[in-house]
Structure formats: C-alpha cells, structure tokens
Amino acid sequence: MGVWQLLLVGLVMSLGLVGVMVPGVPGRWLVWAAMLWWSLHEQSGLAWVLLVASTAVLLIDQVVMWLLPPRRLRGVGITRRMAVFAGVGAVVGFFLVPVVGAVPGFIGGIYGSERQRLGGHGQAMASTRTVMRAAGASVLVELFGCLLVVGAWLGAIIWG
C-alpha cells in the first residue's frame, strides 16, 4: 500500500474518531471501514488478524453501548467545546499512557472545559459528574473502542 493510501486510511480513521464525538455520525463504522480498506489492500496475515480483532472489539463495544443507559443530552449543558476538550484529552491520554490513559484524558478534558466555563473546582467537578452520568460513559466506551482499533493499526504500520 502506498503512502497516499495510508494517509487516506489514517484520515478516514481520524474522521471516525471525530465522528464518535458528534451525535449522528457513524464514527465506529468509519473506523471499521478504514480498517477493512487497509486489510483488503494489504492482504497479509497481520492485516487479517487486525481486521478480525477490530471487528470483535467494535462488536463488543456495541454490546456494551446497548447495556448502558440511553444518552440524555438535553438539559445537561454539553457544548461543542466540551466535546472537543474531551476528545482531545482522550486521544492525548491514549498516547501518553498507552490505552488506559484515554479514560482519565476524556474525563480531564470535560473537567478542563467546565473549569474554564464555571471558574471553580467544586462547580466543575459537579458538572463533570453530571455530564458523565448523562452521556459521557457511552461516548467514552465508543471512543475507547475506536481508539483501540486505531492504535492497533498504527502499531501495525509502524512496527509491522
């Protein structure tokens, strides 16, 4: 696979990660489609293993999403800026502390956004808890599954 195709696969995966944070965008499916595209062009043992593993991870992710309570976005005060902070925090945390850093990065991003908006620690903590109860857990689960797939793909590209 050429450099341009790898960049396009990476772009589609990035759009999928952003799509997880935007309601109505099929972020999980964009990440999986990019993995499928890469696997079909690569046609190696590693590519097929990653495709099967990413399919399993994203299916498990979907089941966990069904088990979580539904998202209650209205009246909670979730803003675009908060979603951006949470997404950036999760991605940065994922790469700073591999895999497990996504969770504290996501929550830290929400807290940082709320701390800037509200000014105080107590109010920001209360708002962060409210957001995580309303919609944060389901978004975090979906984002974490997609980050696992993207991280595995990056590992295969760099070291495979």
N, CA, C and O atoms as a DFTB+ gen file, in Angstrom:
640 C
 N C O
     1  1       0.853      -1.169       0.000
     2  2       0.000       0.000       0.000
     3  2       0.897       1.230       0.000
     4  3       1.869       1.302       0.751
     5  1       0.566       2.178      -0.834
     6  2       1.377       3.379      -0.946
     7  2       1.144       4.356       0.190
     8  3       0.226       4.209       0.996
     9  1       2.011       5.361       0.223
    10  2       1.944       6.369       1.278
    11  2       0.622       7.131       1.216
    12  3       0.012       7.410       2.248
    13  1       0.185       7.464       0.010
    14  2      -1.052       8.238      -0.115
    15  2      -2.255       7.443       0.379
    16  3      -3.149       7.995       1.020
    17  1      -2.276       6.152       0.081
    18  2      -3.392       5.339       0.562
    19  2      -3.349       5.201       2.080
    20  3      -4.390       5.221       2.736
    21  1      -2.144       5.060       2.642
    22  2      -2.026       5.004       4.102
    23  2      -2.516       6.301       4.732
    24  3      -3.192       6.281       5.761
    25  1      -2.177       7.415       4.118
    26  2      -2.656       8.704       4.631
    27  2      -4.175       8.810       4.548
    28  3      -4.810       9.346       5.456
    29  1      -4.762       8.301       3.462
    30  2      -6.213       8.330       3.335
    31  2      -6.884       7.428       4.366
    32  3      -7.909       7.800       4.935
    33  1      -6.315       6.241       4.613
    34  2      -6.851       5.353       5.641
    35  2      -6.773       6.045       6.999
    36  3      -7.727       6.011       7.777
    37  1      -5.629       6.675       7.280
    38  2      -5.483       7.412       8.527
    39  2      -6.472       8.564       8.637
    40  3      -6.994       8.832       9.719
    41  1      -6.733       9.244       7.529
    42  2      -7.697      10.345       7.519
    43  2      -9.106       9.833       7.819
    44  3      -9.835      10.445       8.599
    45  1      -9.486       8.722       7.207
    46  2     -10.818       8.166       7.454
    47  2     -10.944       7.719       8.911
    48  3     -11.987       7.905       9.538
    49  1      -9.864       7.124       9.445
    50  2      -9.902       6.734      10.862
    51  2     -10.005       7.961      11.761
    52  3     -10.718       7.938      12.765
    53  1      -9.310       9.016      11.413
    54  2      -9.396      10.259      12.190
    55  2     -10.798      10.850      12.133
    56  3     -11.318      11.326      13.142
    57  1     -11.402      10.818      10.962
    58  2     -12.782      11.288      10.829
    59  2     -13.726      10.428      11.664
    60  3     -14.696      10.933      12.230
    61  1     -13.442       9.135      11.739
    62  2     -14.240       8.251      12.584
    63  2     -14.117       8.601      14.049
    64  3     -15.105       8.587      14.782
    65  1     -12.894       8.918      14.485
    66  2     -12.697       9.314      15.885
    67  2     -13.437      10.609      16.202
    68  3     -14.041      10.747      17.265
    69  1     -13.383      11.556      15.267
    70  2     -14.125      12.809      15.454
    71  2     -15.628      12.520      15.410
    72  3     -16.404      13.124      16.149
    73  1     -16.026      11.602      14.545
    74  2     -17.440      11.254      14.413
    75  2     -18.029      10.638      15.664
    76  3     -19.233      10.747      15.897
    77  1     -17.214      10.000      16.466
    78  2     -17.705       9.446      17.730
    79  2     -18.208      10.570      18.628
    80  3     -19.187      10.404      19.356
    81  1     -17.541      11.698      18.572
    82  2     -17.898      12.822      19.439
    83  2     -19.092      13.628      18.919
    84  3     -19.660      14.430      19.661
    85  1     -19.478      13.428      17.662
    86  2     -20.571      14.185      17.057
    87  2     -21.791      13.273      16.950
    88  3     -21.723      12.237      16.288
    89  1     -22.902      13.635      17.585
    90  2     -24.101      12.796      17.503
    91  2     -24.584      12.642      16.065
    92  3     -24.638      13.610      15.307
    93  1     -24.927      11.429      15.710
    94  2     -25.461      11.156      14.381
    95  2     -24.436      10.751      13.336
    96  3     -24.814      10.315      12.249
    97  1     -23.158      10.882      13.631
    98  2     -22.105      10.489      12.685
    99  2     -21.647       9.078      13.049
   100  3     -21.343       8.809      14.211
   101  1     -21.595       8.180      12.075
   102  2     -21.220       6.792      12.376
   103  2     -19.709       6.615      12.532
   104  3     -19.061       6.009      11.678
   105  1     -19.158       7.137      13.604
   106  2     -17.714       7.106      13.807
   107  2     -17.150       5.705      13.874
   108  3     -16.117       5.413      13.272
   109  1     -17.830       4.833      14.611
   110  2     -17.359       3.448      14.748
   111  2     -17.269       2.767      13.388
   112  3     -16.315       2.037      13.117
   113  1     -18.259       3.004      12.535
   114  2     -18.269       2.344      11.227
   115  2     -17.228       2.934      10.280
   116  3     -16.703       2.219       9.427
   117  1     -16.926       4.197      10.411
   118  2     -15.855       4.791       9.610
   119  2     -14.501       4.177       9.978
   120  3     -13.688       3.885       9.100
   121  1     -14.267       3.985      11.267
   122  2     -13.010       3.367      11.707
   123  2     -12.928       1.939      11.186
   124  3     -11.881       1.518      10.692
   125  1     -14.026       1.187      11.291
   126  2     -14.015      -0.195      10.814
   127  2     -13.847      -0.258       9.293
   128  3     -13.117      -1.111       8.788
   129  1     -14.512       0.633       8.566
   130  2     -14.391       0.642       7.104
   131  2     -12.956       0.951       6.678
   132  3     -12.457       0.370       5.715
   133  1     -12.295       1.855       7.384
   134  2     -10.898       2.158       7.064
   135  2     -10.010       0.944       7.328
   136  3      -9.094       0.666       6.554
   137  1     -10.276       0.219       8.416
   138  2      -9.513      -0.998       8.710
   139  2      -9.765      -2.053       7.634
   140  3      -8.835      -2.744       7.219
   141  1     -11.004      -2.183       7.182
   142  2     -11.338      -3.119       6.108
   143  2     -10.603      -2.747       4.830
   144  3     -10.040      -3.615       4.163
   145  1     -10.603      -1.471       4.486
   146  2      -9.931      -0.979       3.288
   147  2      -8.444      -1.316       3.359
   148  3      -7.874      -1.821       2.391
   149  1      -7.819      -1.042       4.493
   150  2      -6.397      -1.333       4.652
   151  2      -6.132      -2.829       4.553
   152  3      -5.176      -3.246       3.899
   153  1      -6.963      -3.635       5.191
   154  2      -6.757      -5.090       5.182
   155  2      -6.919      -5.675       3.782
   156  3      -6.161      -6.562       3.390
   157  1      -7.893      -5.189       3.034
   158  2      -8.100      -5.696       1.680
   159  2      -6.937      -5.352       0.756
   160  3      -6.613      -6.126      -0.145
   161  1      -6.316      -4.213       0.968
   162  2      -5.178      -3.830       0.137
   163  2      -3.876      -4.455       0.624
   164  3      -3.005      -4.778      -0.185
   165  1      -3.736      -4.627       1.913
   166  2      -2.505      -5.166       2.490
   167  2      -2.408      -6.676       2.280
   168  3      -1.355      -7.182       1.891
   169  1      -3.490      -7.391       2.533
   170  2      -3.609      -8.837       2.352
   171  2      -2.446      -9.620       2.961
   172  3      -1.834     -10.462       2.304
   173  1      -2.157      -9.329       4.218
   174  2      -1.149     -10.096       4.951
   175  2      -1.832     -10.750       6.147
   176  3      -2.979     -10.444       6.471
   177  1      -1.115     -11.640       6.782
   178  2      -1.664     -12.295       7.956
   179  2      -1.992     -11.306       9.058
   180  3      -3.034     -11.404       9.706
   181  1      -1.091     -10.350       9.266
   182  2      -1.304      -9.327      10.287
   183  2      -2.539      -8.483       9.974
   184  3      -3.308      -8.139      10.872
   185  1      -2.722      -8.154       8.699
   186  2      -3.874      -7.336       8.314
   187  2      -5.182      -8.066       8.597
   188  3      -6.139      -7.462       9.082
   189  1      -5.227      -9.362       8.294
   190  2      -6.457     -10.125       8.538
   191  2      -6.713     -10.294      10.032
   192  3      -7.858     -10.224      10.478
   193  1      -5.657     -10.517      10.803
   194  2      -5.815     -10.634      12.256
   195  2      -6.345      -9.327      12.828
   196  3      -7.238      -9.337      13.674
   197  1      -5.796      -8.191      12.370
   198  2      -6.280      -6.898      12.853
   199  2      -7.720      -6.628      12.448
   200  3      -8.479      -6.036      13.216
   201  1      -8.103      -7.055      11.254
   202  2      -9.487      -6.862      10.818
   203  2     -10.438      -7.671      11.699
   204  3     -11.468      -7.159      12.138
   205  1     -10.093      -8.927      11.956
   206  2     -10.944      -9.765      12.803
   207  2     -10.983      -9.218      14.228
   208  3     -12.048      -9.145      14.841
   209  1      -9.821      -8.835      14.750
   210  2      -9.766      -8.300      16.114
   211  2     -10.541      -6.990      16.228
   212  3     -11.259      -6.779      17.205
   213  1     -10.402      -6.106      15.233
   214  2     -11.115      -4.833      15.296
   215  2     -12.619      -5.053      15.160
   216  3     -13.408      -4.342      15.782
   217  1     -13.015      -6.021      14.362
   218  2     -14.441      -6.347      14.261
   219  2     -14.966      -6.827      15.608
   220  3     -16.041      -6.419      16.048
   221  1     -14.198      -7.698      16.259
   222  2     -14.613      -8.201      17.575
   223  2     -14.669      -7.083      18.602
   224  3     -15.622      -7.002      19.377
   225  1     -13.657      -6.217      18.618
   226  2     -13.636      -5.107      19.584
   227  2     -14.825      -4.182      19.368
   228  3     -15.472      -3.765      20.329
   229  1     -15.115      -3.860      18.117
   230  2     -16.210      -2.931      17.856
   231  2     -17.579      -3.573      18.089
   232  3     -18.532      -2.874      18.432
   233  1     -17.691      -4.893      17.907
   234  2     -18.948      -5.567      18.243
   235  2     -19.152      -5.619      19.755
   236  3     -20.258      -5.390      20.243
   237  1     -18.094      -5.920      20.489
   238  2     -18.178      -5.902      21.955
   239  2     -18.516      -4.493      22.431
   240  3     -19.310      -4.309      23.354
   241  1     -17.905      -3.509      21.793
   242  2     -18.181      -2.114      22.102
   243  2     -19.663      -1.801      21.895
   244  3     -20.270      -1.103      22.707
   245  1     -20.233      -2.306      20.830
   246  2     -21.655      -2.086      20.542
   247  2     -22.531      -2.739      21.607
   248  3     -23.517      -2.145      22.043
   249  1     -22.187      -3.942      22.027
   250  2     -22.963      -4.627      23.062
   251  2     -22.905      -3.844      24.372
   252  3     -23.924      -3.676      25.043
   253  1     -21.716      -3.367      24.736
   254  2     -21.583      -2.571      25.962
   255  2     -22.425      -1.307      25.849
   256  3     -23.047      -0.894      26.828
   257  1     -22.455      -0.692      24.687
   258  2     -23.270       0.513      24.486
   259  2     -24.752       0.209      24.716
   260  3     -25.468       1.021      25.301
   261  1     -25.210      -0.958      24.257
   262  2     -26.609      -1.328      24.453
   263  2     -26.926      -1.536      25.930
   264  3     -28.049      -1.282      26.366
   265  1     -25.944      -1.997      26.699
   266  2     -26.161      -2.257      28.122
   267  2     -26.152      -0.987      28.972
   268  3     -26.684      -0.980      30.082
   269  1     -25.553       0.082      28.458
   270  2     -25.518       1.348      29.195
   271  2     -26.868       2.050      29.086
   272  3     -27.602       1.832      28.122
   273  1     -27.200       2.888      30.061
   274  2     -28.449       3.649      29.940
   275  2     -28.388       4.585      28.734
   276  3     -27.300       4.990      28.323
   277  1     -29.532       4.930      28.169
   278  2     -29.533       5.804      26.988
   279  2     -28.986       7.195      27.316
   280  3     -29.031       7.656      28.457
   281  1     -28.474       7.835      26.278
   282  2     -27.935       9.193      26.431
   283  2     -29.060      10.170      26.690
   284  3     -30.108      10.120      26.046
   285  1     -28.832      11.053      27.635
   286  2     -29.800      12.107      27.951
   287  2     -29.084      13.444      27.778
   288  3     -28.605      14.031      28.748
   289  1     -29.016      13.915      26.543
   290  2     -28.216      15.096      26.235
   291  2     -28.913      16.410      26.564
   292  3     -28.247      17.406      26.847
   293  1     -30.220      16.425      26.532
   294  2     -30.932      17.689      26.747
   295  2     -30.852      18.112      28.213
   296  3     -31.008      17.297      29.122
   297  1     -30.611      19.376      28.414
   298  2     -30.631      19.930      29.749
   299  2     -29.377      19.711      30.575
   300  3     -29.326      20.132      31.731
   301  1     -28.366      19.064      30.014
   302  2     -27.151      18.784      30.781
   303  2     -26.115      19.872      30.575
   304  3     -25.277      20.107      31.445
   305  1     -26.166      20.530      29.441
   306  2     -25.208      21.602      29.174
   307  2     -23.973      21.148      28.423
   308  3     -22.914      21.763      28.543
   309  1     -24.095      20.073      27.645
   310  2     -22.962      19.598      26.851
   311  2     -22.801      20.524      25.653
   312  3     -23.724      20.711      24.861
   313  1     -21.603      21.099      25.538
   314  2     -21.323      22.036      24.460
   315  2     -20.331      21.419      23.476
   316  3     -19.699      20.403      23.765
   317  1     -20.210      22.043      22.326
   318  2     -19.223      21.585      21.343
   319  2     -17.815      21.703      21.899
   320  3     -16.975      20.829      21.684
   321  1     -17.566      22.786      22.612
   322  2     -16.241      22.990      23.191
   323  2     -15.902      21.877      24.180
   324  3     -14.763      21.413      24.223
   325  1     -16.869      21.453      24.964
   326  2     -16.655      20.365      25.900
   327  2     -16.338      19.069      25.153
   328  3     -15.452      18.317      25.557
   329  1     -17.063      18.812      24.063
   330  2     -16.811      17.609      23.276
   331  2     -15.402      17.633      22.680
   332  3     -14.722      16.608      22.644
   333  1     -14.975      18.792      22.220
   334  2     -13.625      18.912      21.668
   335  2     -12.579      18.679      22.756
   336  3     -11.617      17.941      22.542
   337  1     -12.758      19.297      23.910
   338  2     -11.818      19.108      25.017
   339  2     -11.762      17.636      25.426
   340  3     -10.677      17.091      25.632
   341  1     -12.926      16.992      25.544
   342  2     -12.968      15.591      25.954
   343  2     -12.300      14.695      24.917
   344  3     -11.536      13.798      25.272
   345  1     -12.582      14.934      23.642
   346  2     -11.972      14.122      22.589
   347  2     -10.473      14.291      22.515
   348  3      -9.739      13.309      22.401
   349  1     -10.015      15.514      22.577
   350  2      -8.571      15.766      22.546
   351  2      -7.906      15.172      23.781
   352  3      -6.828      14.585      23.690
   353  1      -8.547      15.325      24.930
   354  2      -7.996      14.736      26.156
   355  2      -7.887      13.227      26.069
   356  3      -6.899      12.651      26.525
   357  1      -8.891      12.576      25.489
   358  2      -8.858      11.119      25.353
   359  2      -7.753      10.670      24.400
   360  3      -7.041       9.706      24.684
   361  1      -7.610      11.353      23.289
   362  2      -6.565      10.972      22.324
   363  2      -5.175      11.207      22.913
   364  3      -4.297      10.353      22.791
   365  1      -4.977      12.351      23.544
   366  2      -3.675      12.634      24.155
   367  2      -3.382      11.635      25.274
   368  3      -2.269      11.119      25.374
   369  1      -4.373      11.367      26.107
   370  2      -4.190      10.400      27.183
   371  2      -3.908       9.007      26.660
   372  3      -3.121       8.266      27.250
   373  1      -4.550       8.641      25.547
   374  2      -4.348       7.317      24.945
   375  2      -2.902       7.105      24.529
   376  3      -2.369       6.002      24.657
   377  1      -2.270       8.154      24.034
   378  2      -0.895       8.008      23.569
   379  2       0.132       8.311      24.656
   380  3       1.246       7.792      24.599
   381  1      -0.213       9.136      25.645
   382  2       0.732       9.396      26.735
   383  2       0.854       8.203      27.673
   384  3       1.961       7.798      28.026
   385  1      -0.261       7.650      28.071
   386  2      -0.296       6.435      28.891
   387  2      -1.050       5.418      28.039
   388  3      -2.279       5.359      28.086
   389  1      -0.317       4.613      27.256
   390  2      -0.954       3.767      26.250
   391  2      -2.198       3.036      26.744
   392  3      -2.197       2.397      27.796
   393  1      -3.234       3.151      25.963
   394  2      -4.545       2.539      26.091
   395  2      -5.335       3.087      27.282
   396  3      -6.366       3.725      27.073
   397  1      -4.893       2.864      28.513
   398  2      -5.689       3.235      29.687
   399  2      -5.740       4.738      29.913
   400  3      -6.609       5.210      30.646
   401  1      -4.852       5.494      29.316
   402  2      -4.840       6.939      29.504
   403  2      -6.009       7.646      28.846
   404  3      -6.251       8.822      29.118
   405  1      -6.744       6.944      27.976
   406  2      -7.890       7.563      27.312
   407  2      -8.986       7.927      28.301
   408  3      -9.647       8.954      28.148
   409  1      -9.180       7.098      29.304
   410  2     -10.261       7.344      30.270
   411  2      -9.998       8.608      31.092
   412  3     -10.841       9.505      31.105
   413  1      -8.837       8.709      31.786
   414  2      -8.614       9.954      32.522
   415  2      -8.456      11.169      31.614
   416  3      -8.788      12.284      32.015
   417  1      -7.957      10.968      30.403
   418  2      -7.851      12.085      29.468
   419  2      -9.215      12.621      29.068
   420  3      -9.403      13.834      28.970
   421  1     -10.171      11.724      28.835
   422  2     -11.537      12.102      28.469
   423  2     -12.190      12.880      29.609
   424  3     -12.740      13.963      29.406
   425  1     -12.120      12.313      30.801
   426  2     -12.738      12.959      31.960
   427  2     -12.023      14.272      32.280
   428  3     -12.663      15.260      32.637
   429  1     -10.704      14.279      32.153
   430  2      -9.936      15.504      32.378
   431  2     -10.282      16.589      31.379
   432  3     -10.298      17.770      31.725
   433  1     -10.560      16.199      30.136
   434  2     -10.977      17.176      29.130
   435  2     -12.309      17.816      29.475
   436  3     -12.488      19.023      29.313
   437  1     -13.247      17.003      29.953
   438  2     -14.542      17.546      30.378
   439  2     -14.340      18.485      31.565
   440  3     -14.897      19.582      31.606
   441  1     -13.534      18.036      32.531
   442  2     -13.282      18.863      33.710
   443  2     -12.615      20.186      33.319
   444  3     -12.997      21.244      33.818
   445  1     -11.622      20.130      32.430
   446  2     -10.926      21.345      31.989
   447  2     -11.869      22.328      31.317
   448  3     -11.793      23.535      31.550
   449  1     -12.755      21.805      30.485
   450  2     -13.730      22.666      29.819
   451  2     -14.671      23.314      30.835
   452  3     -14.962      24.507      30.760
   453  1     -15.131      22.518      31.769
   454  2     -16.053      23.044      32.771
   455  2     -15.357      23.989      33.748
   456  3     -15.967      24.946      34.225
   457  1     -14.106      23.731      34.043
   458  2     -13.356      24.626      34.943
   459  2     -13.202      26.002      34.297
   460  3     -13.328      27.026      34.968
   461  1     -12.929      26.020      32.993
   462  2     -12.834      27.304      32.292
   463  2     -14.181      28.019      32.249
   464  3     -14.258      29.236      32.419
   465  1     -15.233      27.252      32.020
   466  2     -16.561      27.856      31.883
   467  2     -17.110      28.347      33.216
   468  3     -17.661      29.444      33.304
   469  1     -16.954      27.524      34.259
   470  2     -17.582      27.844      35.545
   471  2     -16.656      28.548      36.533
   472  3     -17.123      29.273      37.411
   473  1     -15.349      28.338      36.394
   474  2     -14.401      29.051      37.237
   475  2     -13.950      28.333      38.485
   476  3     -12.794      28.491      38.877
   477  1     -14.795      27.551      39.133
   478  2     -14.416      26.935      40.396
   479  2     -14.284      25.431      40.309
   480  3     -14.883      24.794      39.442
   481  1     -13.501      24.866      41.206
   482  2     -13.273      23.418      41.225
   483  2     -14.537      22.649      41.577
   484  3     -14.872      21.674      40.903
   485  1     -15.246      23.071      42.622
   486  2     -16.440      22.355      43.065
   487  2     -17.520      22.312      42.005
   488  3     -18.123      21.268      41.760
   489  1     -17.760      23.453      41.379
   490  2     -18.774      23.501      40.318
   491  2     -18.356      22.664      39.118
   492  3     -19.186      21.984      38.515
   493  1     -17.073      22.708      38.768
   494  2     -16.585      21.933      37.628
   495  2     -16.683      20.434      37.910
   496  3     -17.033      19.666      37.013
   497  1     -16.385      20.007      39.122
   498  2     -16.487      18.580      39.473
   499  2     -17.949      18.125      39.414
   500  3     -18.242      17.050      38.891
   501  1     -18.853      18.929      39.942
   502  2     -20.278      18.571      39.915
   503  2     -20.784      18.481      38.477
   504  3     -21.535      17.568      38.135
   505  1     -20.378      19.418      37.646
   506  2     -20.791      19.408      36.245
   507  2     -20.203      18.218      35.502
   508  3     -20.874      17.611      34.667
   509  1     -18.940      17.878      35.805
   510  2     -18.297      16.729      35.166
   511  2     -19.034      15.442      35.523
   512  3     -19.248      14.593      34.657
   513  1     -19.424      15.287      36.789
   514  2     -20.177      14.097      37.200
   515  2     -21.519      14.034      36.472
   516  3     -21.937      12.964      36.028
   517  1     -22.184      15.163      36.351
   518  2     -23.480      15.205      35.669
   519  2     -23.334      14.816      34.205
   520  3     -24.131      14.037      33.684
   521  1     -22.326      15.352      33.546
   522  2     -22.102      15.041      32.126
   523  2     -21.762      13.562      31.950
   524  3     -22.263      12.919      31.028
   525  1     -20.917      13.019      32.824
   526  2     -20.542      11.608      32.698
   527  2     -21.748      10.701      32.933
   528  3     -21.859       9.651      32.301
   529  1     -22.644      11.086      33.823
   530  2     -23.852      10.278      34.039
   531  2     -24.798      10.355      32.848
   532  3     -25.412       9.355      32.478
   533  1     -24.918      11.533      32.249
   534  2     -25.884      11.742      31.178
   535  2     -25.446      11.116      29.862
   536  3     -26.231      10.412      29.226
   537  1     -24.226      11.354      29.446
   538  2     -23.810      10.895      28.121
   539  2     -22.354      10.496      28.058
   540  3     -21.945       9.817      27.117
   541  1     -21.570      10.895      29.023
   542  2     -20.131      10.691      28.945
   543  2     -19.708       9.246      28.909
   544  3     -18.773       8.897      28.188
   545  1     -20.369       8.396      29.665
   546  2     -19.958       6.992      29.717
   547  2     -20.144       6.316      28.361
   548  3     -19.269       5.570      27.922
   549  1     -21.259       6.563      27.697
   550  2     -21.493       5.915      26.412
   551  2     -20.539       6.444      25.340
   552  3     -20.045       5.676      24.514
   553  1     -20.280       7.743      25.352
   554  2     -19.330       8.306      24.391
   555  2     -17.930       7.778      24.670
   556  3     -17.183       7.465      23.743
   557  1     -17.574       7.680      25.949
   558  2     -16.252       7.177      26.325
   559  2     -16.060       5.734      25.888
   560  3     -14.986       5.379      25.401
   561  1     -17.071       4.898      26.051
   562  2     -16.973       3.491      25.644
   563  2     -16.755       3.393      24.141
   564  3     -15.890       2.648      23.683
   565  1     -17.535       4.142      23.378
   566  2     -17.399       4.105      21.917
   567  2     -16.047       4.653      21.471
   568  3     -15.404       4.080      20.592
   569  1     -15.620       5.745      22.066
   570  2     -14.333       6.342      21.711
   571  2     -13.181       5.410      22.072
   572  3     -12.224       5.284      21.309
   573  1     -13.268       4.760      23.225
   574  2     -12.214       3.852      23.661
   575  2     -12.075       2.678      22.702
   576  3     -10.957       2.294      22.358
   577  1     -13.190       2.104      22.265
   578  2     -13.130       1.002      21.297
   579  2     -12.494       1.440      19.990
   580  3     -11.669       0.721      19.425
   581  1     -12.872       2.616      19.507
   582  2     -12.291       3.124      18.260
   583  2     -10.807       3.446      18.429
   584  3     -10.016       3.216      17.514
   585  1     -10.424       3.976      19.592
   586  2      -9.008       4.247      19.838
   587  2      -8.190       2.961      19.882
   588  3      -7.046       2.945      19.427
   589  1      -8.752       1.893      20.415
   590  2      -8.055       0.599      20.410
   591  2      -7.781       0.137      18.976
   592  3      -6.685      -0.330      18.666
   593  1      -8.773       0.270      18.119
   594  2      -8.607      -0.148      16.723
   595  2      -7.571       0.727      16.017
   596  3      -6.690       0.212      15.328
   597  1      -7.673       2.039      16.185
   598  2      -6.729       2.952      15.539
   599  2      -5.316       2.735      16.083
   600  3      -4.349       2.759      15.322
   601  1      -5.194       2.525      17.384
   602  2      -3.888       2.254      17.976
   603  2      -3.266       0.967      17.453
   604  3      -2.064       0.915      17.196
   605  1      -4.079      -0.066      17.296
   606  2      -3.562      -1.332      16.733
   607  2      -3.117      -1.139      15.287
   608  3      -2.090      -1.679      14.877
   609  1      -3.872      -0.383      14.522
   610  2      -3.497      -0.114      13.137
   611  2      -2.193       0.677      13.065
   612  3      -1.312       0.366      12.263
   613  1      -2.081       1.699      13.908
   614  2      -0.830       2.476      13.931
   615  2       0.350       1.602      14.332
   616  3       1.436       1.720      13.763
   617  1       0.141       0.726      15.307
   618  2       1.205      -0.196      15.706
   619  2       1.611      -1.113      14.569
   620  3       2.796      -1.386      14.379
   621  1       0.630      -1.591      13.808
   622  2       0.957      -2.459      12.672
   623  2       1.689      -1.706      11.587
   624  3       2.579      -2.266      10.946
   625  1       1.341      -0.451      11.362
   626  2       2.012       0.353      10.343
   627  2       3.447       0.665      10.763
   628  3       4.371       0.576       9.955
   629  1       3.625       1.030      12.029
   630  2       4.953       1.436      12.494
   631  2       5.877       0.240      12.702
   632  3       7.022       0.251      12.250
   633  1       5.376      -0.800      13.394
   634  2       6.255      -1.925      13.744
   635  2       6.023      -3.177      12.926
   636  3       6.837      -4.100      12.961
   637  1       4.902      -3.224      12.176
   638  2       4.570      -4.460      11.454
   639  2       5.191      -4.489      10.132
   640  3       5.017      -5.455       9.389
